[in-house]
Amino acid sequence: MRLETNRLVIRPWTDRDCAPFASINADPEVRRYYYPALLDQAQSDAVIAQCMDHLDRQGFAFLALERRDDGALIGGAGLSITDDVPGGPAIEIGWILGRPFWRQGYASEASRAWFDWGWAHGMTEIVGYTSAINTPSRRAMESLGMRRTPADDFADVTVPEGNPLRPHVLYRITNPRRR
Ligand SMILES: CC(C)(COP(=O)(O)OP(=O)(O)OC[C@H]1O[C@@H](n2cnc3c(N)ncnc32)[C@H](O)[C@@H]1OP(=O)(O)O)[C@@H](O)C(=O)NCCC(=O)NCCS
């Protein structure tokens, strides 16, 4: 699959993405809110392989974000099925961008394209979740019109107790065509 926005192409991962995606996943600032934090090249490649497997099996996945102007891989964004949220399974939007590409509206632009795709394909709701302390990701979800209900807050049990990344918040957005 391939989605195009004004500035981005959202497309399947290719071998040439492995090096730039590994650089993104090796940046402590980018991975500040992830547990475990940094990924090495093999772990980053495994993420790509898993996404391509999801794409084959489900018809959607967390995919590569390429900037149309110069073909740069700026990160990844997309939809996945998650069992990790209260009331799951759910369809989740996720994103990770290299630091030089932050705060230029790219995550929002990619997410809107994914939402349109999800609604057109009959999805009724898309969720997003992150550590409660991940302000950039929370702002991105809020700016996209996603809504948090505090009753949905949960602990990511894969993060040790006492770690500040353990408390998570859940945001939801509903298919506007089904309201
Ligand atoms: C979260 C992330 C994807 C946001 O991407 P982005 O392209 O910079 O976001 P956008 O430019 O589309 O901004 C979306 C909104 O979030 C706000 N925002 C983005 N970064 C912010 C920050 N550091 N602090 C406060 N607000 C921020 C923007 O102002 C914008 O709000 P607005 O529309 O009201 O102005 C990016 O910071 C990132 O890759 N972070 C590291 C990976 C990560 O944590 N991913 C999420 C894991 S759950």
Ligand as a Chemical Component Dictionary entry (heavy atoms), coordinates in Angstrom:
data_LIG
# 
_chem_comp.id                   LIG 
_chem_comp.type                 NON-POLYMER 
_chem_comp.pdbx_formal_charge   0 
_chem_comp.three_letter_code    LIG 
# 
loop_
_chem_comp_atom.comp_id 
_chem_comp_atom.atom_id 
_chem_comp_atom.alt_atom_id 
_chem_comp_atom.type_symbol 
_chem_comp_atom.charge 
_chem_comp_atom.model_Cartn_x 
_chem_comp_atom.model_Cartn_y 
_chem_comp_atom.model_Cartn_z 
_chem_comp_atom.pdbx_ordinal 
LIG C1  C1  C 0 5.786  12.592 18.984 1  
LIG C2  C2  C 0 6.328  12.961 17.604 2  
LIG C3  C3  C 0 6.039  11.841 16.609 3  
LIG C4  C4  C 0 5.605  14.247 17.143 4  
LIG O1  O1  O 0 5.946  14.460 15.782 5  
LIG P1  P1  P 0 5.953  15.894 15.110 6  
LIG O2  O2  O 0 5.978  15.705 13.626 7  
LIG O3  O3  O 0 7.004  16.732 15.735 8  
LIG O4  O4  O 0 4.517  16.451 15.535 9  
LIG P2  P2  P 0 3.734  17.606 14.769 10 
LIG O5  O5  O 0 4.724  18.620 14.248 11 
LIG O6  O6  O 0 2.779  17.007 13.808 12 
LIG O7  O7  O 0 2.974  18.297 15.983 13 
LIG C5  C5  C 0 1.728  17.808 16.467 14 
LIG C6  C6  C 0 1.318  18.645 17.671 15 
LIG O8  O8  O 0 2.152  18.311 18.774 16 
LIG C7  C7  C 0 2.816  19.463 19.264 17 
LIG N1  N1  N 0 4.168  19.076 19.652 18 
LIG C8  C8  C 0 5.053  18.352 18.937 19 
LIG N2  N2  N 0 6.207  18.218 19.625 20 
LIG C9  C9  C 0 6.019  18.876 20.801 21 
LIG C10 C10 C 0 6.848  19.104 21.932 22 
LIG N3  N3  N 0 8.113  18.644 21.994 23 
LIG N4  N4  N 0 6.345  19.799 22.959 24 
LIG C11 C11 C 0 5.077  20.280 22.926 25 
LIG N5  N5  N 0 4.241  20.117 21.861 26 
LIG C12 C12 C 0 4.718  19.411 20.823 27 
LIG C13 C13 C 0 2.830  20.431 18.105 28 
LIG O9  O9  O 0 2.940  21.769 18.526 29 
LIG C14 C14 C 0 1.482  20.140 17.457 30 
LIG O10 O10 O 0 0.443  20.775 18.156 31 
LIG P3  P3  P 0 -0.415 21.958 17.476 32 
LIG O11 O11 O 0 -1.018 21.331 16.235 33 
LIG O12 O12 O 0 -1.417 22.300 18.512 34 
LIG O13 O13 O 0 0.570  23.036 17.166 35 
LIG C15 C15 C 0 7.870  13.237 17.660 36 
LIG O14 O14 O 0 8.117  14.141 18.691 37 
LIG C16 C16 C 0 8.678  11.977 17.890 38 
LIG O15 O15 O 0 9.018  11.238 16.951 39 
LIG N6  N6  N 0 9.039  11.711 19.168 40 
LIG C17 C17 C 0 9.868  10.562 19.519 41 
LIG C18 C18 C 0 9.169  9.255  19.318 42 
LIG C19 C19 C 0 7.948  9.096  20.200 43 
LIG O16 O16 O 0 7.942  9.435  21.371 44 
LIG N7  N7  N 0 6.900  8.534  19.587 45 
LIG C20 C20 C 0 5.672  8.262  20.295 46 
LIG C21 C21 C 0 5.774  7.037  21.066 47 
LIG S1  S1  S 0 4.179  6.687  21.784 48 
# 
loop_
_chem_comp_bond.comp_id 
_chem_comp_bond.atom_id_1 
_chem_comp_bond.atom_id_2 
_chem_comp_bond.value_order 
_chem_comp_bond.pdbx_ordinal 
LIG C1  C2  SING 1  
LIG C2  C3  SING 2  
LIG C2  C4  SING 3  
LIG C2  C15 SING 4  
LIG C4  O1  SING 5  
LIG O1  P1  SING 6  
LIG P1  O2  DOUB 7  
LIG P1  O3  SING 8  
LIG P1  O4  SING 9  
LIG O4  P2  SING 10 
LIG P2  O5  DOUB 11 
LIG P2  O6  SING 12 
LIG P2  O7  SING 13 
LIG O7  C5  SING 14 
LIG C5  C6  SING 15 
LIG C6  O8  SING 16 
LIG C6  C14 SING 17 
LIG O8  C7  SING 18 
LIG C7  N1  SING 19 
LIG C7  C13 SING 20 
LIG N1  C8  SING 21 
LIG N1  C12 SING 22 
LIG C8  N2  DOUB 23 
LIG N2  C9  SING 24 
LIG C9  C10 SING 25 
LIG C9  C12 DOUB 26 
LIG C10 N3  SING 27 
LIG C10 N4  DOUB 28 
LIG N4  C11 SING 29 
LIG C11 N5  DOUB 30 
LIG N5  C12 SING 31 
LIG C13 O9  SING 32 
LIG C13 C14 SING 33 
LIG C14 O10 SING 34 
LIG O10 P3  SING 35 
LIG P3  O11 DOUB 36 
LIG P3  O12 SING 37 
LIG P3  O13 SING 38 
LIG C15 O14 SING 39 
LIG C15 C16 SING 40 
LIG C16 O15 DOUB 41 
LIG C16 N6  SING 42 
LIG N6  C17 SING 43 
LIG C17 C18 SING 44 
LIG C18 C19 SING 45 
LIG C19 O16 DOUB 46 
LIG C19 N7  SING 47 
LIG N7  C20 SING 48 
LIG C20 C21 SING 49 
LIG C21 S1  SING 50 
# 
